[in-house]
Every structure is written in structure tokens, then in C-alpha cells.
């Protein structure tokens, strides 16, 4: 019993699509983490600037 070439192509295409979706999700997660980190850094820096101007 041999596996047809069409079935192999379908499995490979499905694998490629899954890899692409995982890569896309990873990119989105990294972007969101970078954005959140930048926002936290800016939020931490703002009160220090206010304190410096009060002194």
C-alpha cells in the first residue's frame, strides 16, 4: 500500500501552513511584549521626571 503523491503534497502543505501560523503568532506575541515593555518603561520614567522637577 503506497501513499499517493497527492496525499503527501497535502500533508506537506498542511505542515507548511501550521509552521507559518506558529511563526506569525510568535511575531505577534513578540511585538505585543515589546510594546508592553516600552509602555511600562515610559510609565516608570514619567514619575521620575515629575519628582526631578519638584526638587
C-alpha positions in Angstrom: 0.0 0.0 0.0 1.7 3.2 -1.2 0.8 6.7 -0.2 -0.3 8.7 -3.2 1.7 11.8 -4.2 -1.4 14.0 -3.7 -1.7 12.9 -0.1 2.0 13.6 0.6 1.5 17.1 -1.0 -1.5 17.8 1.1 0.3 16.8 4.3 3.3 18.9 3.4 1.1 21.9 2.6 -0.7 21.5 5.9 2.6 21.3 7.8 3.8 24.4 6.0 0.6 26.3 6.9 0.9 25.3 10.5 4.6 26.4 10.7 3.6 29.7 9.1 0.8 30.2 11.6 3.1 29.5 14.6 5.7 31.9 13.2 3.0 34.6 12.8 1.7 34.0 16.3 5.3 34.2 17.6 5.8 37.5 15.8 2.6 39.0 17.1 3.4 37.9 20.7 6.9 39.4 20.5 5.5 42.7 19.1 2.9 42.9 21.9 5.6 42.1 24.5 7.9 44.8 23.1 5.0 47.3 23.1 4.0 46.5 26.7 7.6 46.7 27.9 8.1 50.1 26.2 4.8 51.3 27.8 5.9 50.2 31.2 9.3 51.8 30.7 7.7 55.1 29.8 5.3 54.9 32.7 8.2 54.3 35.1 10.2 57.2 33.6 7.4 59.7 33.8 7.0 59.9 37.6 10.8 60.2 38.0 10.8 63.3 35.7 8.0 64.7 37.8 10.0 64.1 41.0 13.1 65.7 39.5 11.1 68.9 38.6 9.7 69.1 42.2 13.2 69.2 43.7 
